[in-house]
Amino acid sequence: MKKYRIGDQPQRIDSALIKGFGKVEVATIGHFRHRGFVHHSLRPLQPIVGTLVGTAVTVAIPGTDSTLLHHVLSMIQPGDILVIDRLGDDRHACLGGGVAFAAKAAGVLAVILDGPCTDADEIIEVGLPVFCRGVSPITTRLNDLGGAINLPVACGNVPVLPGDVIVADGCGVVVISPDEAEEVLAEASARQARANRNRSKIEAGEKLGDLSGAARQVAAEMEREDG
């Protein structure tokens, strides 16, 4: 069995999808879609400005080893989002200030890390958006244990394929298959355009329950029970 398994470079997502999803909040997608959302325990180290959209480049590295994480930074293209599967390890930090600096220099748009990082202050100073499971002082080494690049992985309880569309903001991360992306974007864009439409009405004295229809539903149910 091969120690290192490296797949082909993924096809990059269309620039129109990047532009479109960049105008949409992840929570807007969460109003109508329930698949593909990375577990909320993966949180951004620093505030995220706007919505980040990029092509998934996947890495799977075991326990104490980060050999392939170093290697993938010579393969990645500017604007890609690096998705790191730690294969269940939540003790060792594979990403610190030095690796974050190299990733930023290589053009990595963001990192989605299913495990802890280290050197949080340095990562923030570098300006690399990182979603992870907290911080650990125990780091990985180049232990030559193996792993995979650009093959299917799991991150935050979600399957991720190389080439998937990654959409991330301060609320979280969603993974979308390219063959569903246009349909999801169309619905998300329509909903985003309607966002906050009720604010002026509420300011004018109308009630949310009346505007949303909740009051009508409750009244109908109470009438049914009374009848």
C-alpha positions as CSV (number, residue, x, y, z in Angstrom):
1,M,0.0,0.0,0.0
2,K,1.3,3.4,-0.9
3,K,2.3,5.6,2.0
4,Y,1.4,8.8,0.1
5,R,-1.6,9.0,-2.1
6,I,-1.9,12.1,-4.3
7,G,-4.8,12.7,-6.6
8,D,-5.1,15.0,-9.6
9,Q,-5.5,18.8,-9.2
10,P,-9.2,19.6,-9.0
11,Q,-11.0,21.6,-11.6
12,R,-11.4,25.1,-10.3
13,I,-14.8,26.5,-9.8
14,D,-16.1,29.1,-12.2
15,S,-15.5,32.7,-11.4
16,A,-19.2,33.5,-11.7
17,L,-19.9,31.1,-8.8
18,I,-17.2,32.8,-6.8
19,K,-18.7,36.2,-7.5
20,G,-22.2,35.0,-6.8
21,F,-21.6,33.2,-3.6
22,G,-19.4,36.1,-2.4
23,K,-22.7,38.1,-2.1
24,V,-24.4,35.4,0.0
25,E,-24.3,34.7,3.7
26,V,-23.8,31.1,4.8
27,A,-26.8,31.4,7.1
28,T,-28.9,32.3,4.1
29,I,-28.0,29.0,2.6
30,G,-28.9,27.4,5.9
31,H,-32.4,28.7,5.6
32,F,-33.2,26.1,2.9
33,R,-30.4,23.6,2.8
34,H,-29.3,21.2,5.5
35,R,-26.4,19.2,4.0
36,G,-22.8,20.1,3.8
37,F,-22.5,22.4,6.8
38,V,-19.2,21.8,8.7
39,H,-19.8,21.3,12.4
40,H,-20.1,24.5,14.3
41,S,-17.2,23.5,16.6
42,L,-14.9,24.6,13.8
43,R,-14.7,28.3,14.5
44,P,-12.8,31.1,12.9
45,L,-9.7,32.3,14.8
46,Q,-10.5,35.9,13.8
47,P,-13.5,37.9,12.5
48,I,-14.2,37.1,8.9
49,V,-14.9,40.0,6.6
50,G,-17.5,39.2,4.0
51,T,-17.9,35.7,2.4
52,L,-15.0,33.6,1.3
53,V,-15.5,31.3,-1.7
54,G,-13.0,29.0,-3.2
55,T,-12.1,25.6,-4.6
56,A,-11.5,22.8,-2.1
57,V,-8.0,21.3,-2.1
58,T,-8.0,18.4,0.4
59,V,-5.3,17.0,2.6
60,A,-5.5,14.1,5.1
61,I,-2.7,13.7,7.6
62,P,-2.4,11.4,10.6
63,G,-1.6,12.2,14.2
64,T,1.8,13.7,14.7
65,D,2.7,14.1,11.0
66,S,2.4,17.2,8.7
67,T,4.6,16.1,5.8
68,L,1.9,16.4,3.2
69,L,0.7,19.7,4.5
70,H,4.1,21.2,3.7
71,H,4.1,19.5,0.4
72,V,0.6,20.6,-0.7
73,L,1.7,24.3,-0.4
74,S,3.9,23.8,-3.5
75,M,0.8,22.5,-5.4
76,I,-2.0,24.8,-4.4
77,Q,-3.2,27.7,-6.6
78,P,-4.1,31.2,-5.5
79,G,-7.7,31.4,-4.3
80,D,-8.0,27.8,-3.3
81,I,-9.3,26.8,0.2
82,L,-7.3,24.2,2.0
83,V,-9.4,21.5,3.8
84,I,-7.4,19.5,6.3
85,D,-8.7,16.1,7.6
86,R,-6.7,15.2,10.8
87,L,-8.1,11.7,10.7
88,G,-9.5,11.9,14.2
89,D,-6.6,13.6,15.9
90,D,-7.6,16.5,18.1
91,R,-4.3,16.8,20.1
92,H,-1.6,17.9,17.7
93,A,-1.6,21.2,15.9
94,C,-0.5,20.9,12.3
95,L,-0.9,24.6,11.5
96,G,1.1,27.4,13.2
97,G,2.5,30.8,12.4
98,G,5.2,29.5,10.0
99,V,2.9,27.2,8.0
100,A,0.2,29.9,7.9
101,F,2.8,32.4,6.5
102,A,3.8,29.9,3.8
103,A,0.1,29.2,3.0
104,K,-0.7,32.9,2.7
105,A,2.3,33.4,0.5
106,A,1.1,30.5,-1.8
107,G,-2.2,32.2,-2.2
108,V,-4.4,30.1,0.1
109,L,-7.7,31.9,0.6
110,A,-8.6,30.1,3.9
111,V,-7.9,26.9,5.8
112,I,-10.7,24.6,7.2
113,L,-8.9,22.5,9.8
114,D,-10.6,19.6,11.5
115,G,-8.3,19.9,14.5
116,P,-6.5,22.5,16.6
117,C,-3.9,25.1,15.4
118,T,-1.1,26.7,17.3
119,D,0.4,30.2,17.3
120,A,-3.0,31.8,17.0
121,D,-1.7,35.4,17.4
122,E,0.8,34.8,14.6
123,I,-1.8,33.3,12.3
124,I,-4.0,36.3,12.9
125,E,-1.1,38.6,12.2
126,V,-0.4,36.8,8.9
127,G,-4.0,37.4,7.9
128,L,-4.9,33.9,6.9
129,P,-8.5,33.0,7.7
130,V,-8.5,29.7,9.7
131,F,-11.5,27.7,10.9
132,C,-10.4,25.1,13.5
133,R,-11.2,23.3,16.7
134,G,-9.3,25.6,19.0
135,V,-5.6,25.9,20.0
136,S,-3.0,23.4,21.1
137,P,0.6,23.8,22.1
138,I,1.5,20.3,20.9
139,T,2.7,20.3,17.3
140,T,3.2,17.9,14.5
141,R,6.5,17.0,12.9
142,L,7.7,15.7,9.5
143,N,7.4,12.1,10.7
144,D,6.9,10.6,7.2
145,L,3.7,8.7,8.3
146,G,1.8,9.1,5.0
147,G,-1.5,10.7,4.1
148,A,-3.4,11.9,1.0
149,I,-3.8,15.0,-1.1
150,N,-6.8,15.7,-3.4
151,L,-8.7,12.6,-2.4
152,P,-12.0,12.5,-0.6
153,V,-11.8,13.5,3.1
154,A,-14.0,14.3,6.0
155,C,-13.9,17.6,7.8
156,G,-16.3,18.7,10.6
157,N,-18.4,15.6,10.0
158,V,-18.9,16.5,6.3
159,P,-17.5,14.7,3.3
160,V,-15.4,16.9,1.1
161,L,-14.2,16.1,-2.4
162,P,-11.4,18.0,-4.1
163,G,-13.0,20.6,-6.4
164,D,-16.0,21.2,-4.1
165,V,-17.2,24.7,-3.6
166,I,-16.4,26.0,-0.1
167,V,-18.4,29.0,1.2
168,A,-17.3,30.4,4.5
169,D,-18.1,33.4,6.7
170,G,-18.3,34.4,10.3
171,C,-21.3,32.0,10.8
172,G,-19.6,28.9,9.5
173,V,-18.6,26.8,6.5
174,V,-20.7,25.0,3.9
175,V,-19.5,22.5,1.3
176,I,-21.3,22.3,-2.0
177,S,-20.8,19.9,-4.9
178,P,-20.1,21.7,-8.2
179,D,-23.0,20.0,-9.9
180,E,-25.4,21.5,-7.3
181,A,-23.7,24.9,-7.0
182,E,-25.7,26.9,-9.6
183,E,-29.1,25.7,-8.2
184,V,-28.0,26.5,-4.6
185,L,-26.7,29.9,-5.7
186,A,-29.9,30.8,-7.5
187,E,-32.0,30.1,-4.4
188,A,-29.5,31.7,-2.0
189,S,-29.3,34.9,-4.1
190,A,-33.1,35.2,-4.2
191,R,-33.3,34.8,-0.5
192,Q,-30.4,37.2,0.2
193,A,-32.2,39.8,-1.9
194,R,-35.2,39.5,0.4
195,A,-33.2,39.7,3.6
196,N,-34.2,42.4,6.1
197,R,-37.2,43.3,4.1
198,N,-39.3,43.4,7.3
199,R,-37.2,45.8,9.3
200,S,-38.9,48.9,8.2
201,K,-42.3,47.4,8.8
202,I,-41.3,46.3,12.4
203,E,-39.9,49.7,13.0
204,A,-43.3,51.1,12.0
205,G,-45.0,48.9,14.6
206,E,-45.9,45.7,12.8
207,K,-45.2,42.4,14.6
208,L,-42.9,39.7,13.4
209,G,-45.5,37.0,14.0
210,D,-48.0,38.8,11.7
211,L,-45.4,39.3,9.0
212,S,-44.0,35.8,9.0
213,G,-47.4,34.1,9.4
214,A,-46.5,32.5,12.7
215,A,-49.4,34.3,14.5
216,R,-51.8,33.0,11.9
217,Q,-50.5,29.4,12.3
218,V,-50.8,29.6,16.1
219,A,-54.3,31.1,16.0
220,A,-55.5,28.4,13.6
221,E,-54.1,25.6,15.8
222,M,-55.6,27.1,18.9
223,E,-59.0,27.4,17.1
224,R,-58.7,23.7,16.0
225,E,-57.9,22.6,19.6
226,D,-60.8,24.6,21.0
227,G,-63.2,23.2,18.4
